[in-house]
Amino acid sequence: MSADTTQRLISAELVGLDEDLGATSSDVIRVLADRVAATGRAADGATLAEDAIKREASVGTGVPGGIAIPHARSASVSSPTLAFSRLARKVPFGAPDGDADVVFMIAVPEGADKDHLTVLSTLARALIREDFTAALRAASTPQEVVDLVQREVGGEVAAAGVGNGSSASRPTTTQPAAAGGATGGATGARKVIVGVTACPTGIAHTYMAADALVAAAERAGAEMHVETQGSSQVEPLDPALIARADAVVFAVDVDVRDRSRFAGKPLVSGPVKRGVDEPDAMIAEAIRAADDPNAARVQGGAATATESNKADEHFGQALKRWLLTGVSYMIPFVAGGGLLIALGFLLSGYAIALPHGDSGQNNAVYTLTNYTLLNLPPEGLGYYLGAAAFQIGGVSLGFLVAALAGYIAYAIADRPGIAPGFVAGSIAVFMNAGFLGGLVGGLIAGAAAYWIGRIPTWRWLRGLMPVVIIPLFASIIASGLMLLVLGGPIAWLMTQLTGFLNSLSGASAILLGIILGLMMAFDLGGPVNKVAYAFAVAGLGAGTATNVVPFEIMAAVMAAGMVPPLALALASTVLYRKGFTKPERENGKAAWLLGASFISEGAIPFAAADPLRVIPASMIGAAVTGAISMAAGVTSRAPHGGIFVFFAIGDVLMFIVAILAGTVVSALVLVGLKKWVRKSPSADSVAAEQAAVAGETVGQRAPAAV
């Protein structure tokens, strides 16, 4: 199996020796991609080259020793393939020690099987070894290179058991893991370090970083065990080994799977390429961290590739990230709850929310308490199901403030902050402090959890910190402050805010609608847009049958956010086609659906190409829509969905009228600006190119319009 697998991966036709393929990495990649296509292993060399160049642009694939391993998964590749070139002129691939003269290009189809991925990862690991790369540089014929790969990869793969059901991605270690569950290595003794390596494709850097770290640990006199979370089957590290580890190294560009296993351990983290380029530095840092009580530690939450960049944020950026994290996790509770309540009204009428006689219960609770599916109320099955939908939706909305606070705390302190945040949010509800109380409680809970997690403690206690100690004391601090000190003043402030909003009518309500509309169209999904949206969503929990202002604000925000893409669609596909480039007209067709769905990003390709005309036109129309919506008292119990959640809209006819009015106004203003406020031809050509690029990517955006 090994020989057959290797022969399918590389042949003499895919090898070039002492050739000049150009001055840049892209030049080399294009030639090798065409070489792969010429052998029938890829349908289109240009597509493969584009995928590999895109991968190269994210992180250079050069590694120390004059080696480069450009690689990509591509739909154009029909079978896993290796292409090799020994360059006569060295080319930069981003390695820290200089340019590369030995290049292996790895091309993998989207659905490559485990055996092929194992062969490729084995090759990547071999390139760390100087004897293998020296043999490649000394080869005199293409077939000699093929034979070298066959001997290297074939033997390793057979030893790993490929084709026999055994895993080829078992953890890399400097020595067998010791048995037992000791709590850690002693200071001054041989340090035990565990680590995880992972890259986006999981083919080359994942395994090269693992072997480089292991070799560096051996040089430093440490014991190293690495879990490679690559494309091949992952074999987790032994929990007993993790328990006795002195430090953890994460060399990753993606999330670490099951990060909580390492909770409490001193942590050194960085991108996977650092594990390849600077393994000795990472190991040295890990050894120092093992004896440093103030070293950063694994907090037990879900790790992200960008975690190491958070230290570079200033406070304003961090605060924005915390609050938006809370809002993003809160939205599913609001969306599900709001739509279920709207469905309850659709099936049972608005009376389902009103009190039932002298029972002290609303009609929904009374119906569910006194009737069952086998004993339906007089109003029938539809009424009963509507009562159930209304009640479930109400319970879901009841989590709004707690979820907001819990996930703000999570953004600050990872998983240990979730429980204190939820408790603080629940106390805010108890104190009638509303969503403002949730915001404050979440920030306090997250700060408390983060601060407690930084306190140096005994090694035997570190494992309990994220699951017991931090949640306990952070809950006491945050909820105690909310209950005894802050809850009352915040509740008073919420009462004043609610009273102010309820007092809005006539010109005041219209002014609020204009402001919200301007904010929604200003940056089309950016920070200003998100502030307006977060304000509307957070207020939904305060809406009731007698206090509909929060629902009116939500309707104005959603309607205004729908205007920019709809206006651009109208202008580019109907009113003034010749004023837009062909890519813009194609984007305009897609913008109809995006706008109707409340996905404001549908206007971004146009705004990127022509911001000085598109954004002002969008803001004018969105302001008109917001004003009409607020003036007409349109309400929305759903935080998202656009026209497709019509059943959650109060006065859906005026909702549509407001959107149509703003759309027409924006489109006409934009057409006027394009006709009478012209750009220079050079600017037009640049705009067309930008629009074409934006048009290729807008369809890949997540549908988060807000």
PyMOL commands that set and color helices and strands:
alter all, ss='L'
color gray80, all
select helices_A, chain A and resi 2-9+12-14+25-38+45-58+114-126+130-138+142-160+205-219+239-243+259-262+272-277+279-290+307-312+315-348+350-353+363-370+381-398+400-413+415-430+434-453+459-462+465-503+507-522+527-542+549-575+577-579+582-596+600-609+611-632+642-648+652-676+681-698
alter helices_A, ss='H'
color red, helices_A
select strands_A, chain A and resi 15-19+62-63+67-68+71-73+81-91+100-108+172-173+192-198+223-228+247-252+267-270+635-636+649-650
alter strands_A, ss='S'
color yellow, strands_A
deselect
rebuild
show_as cartoon
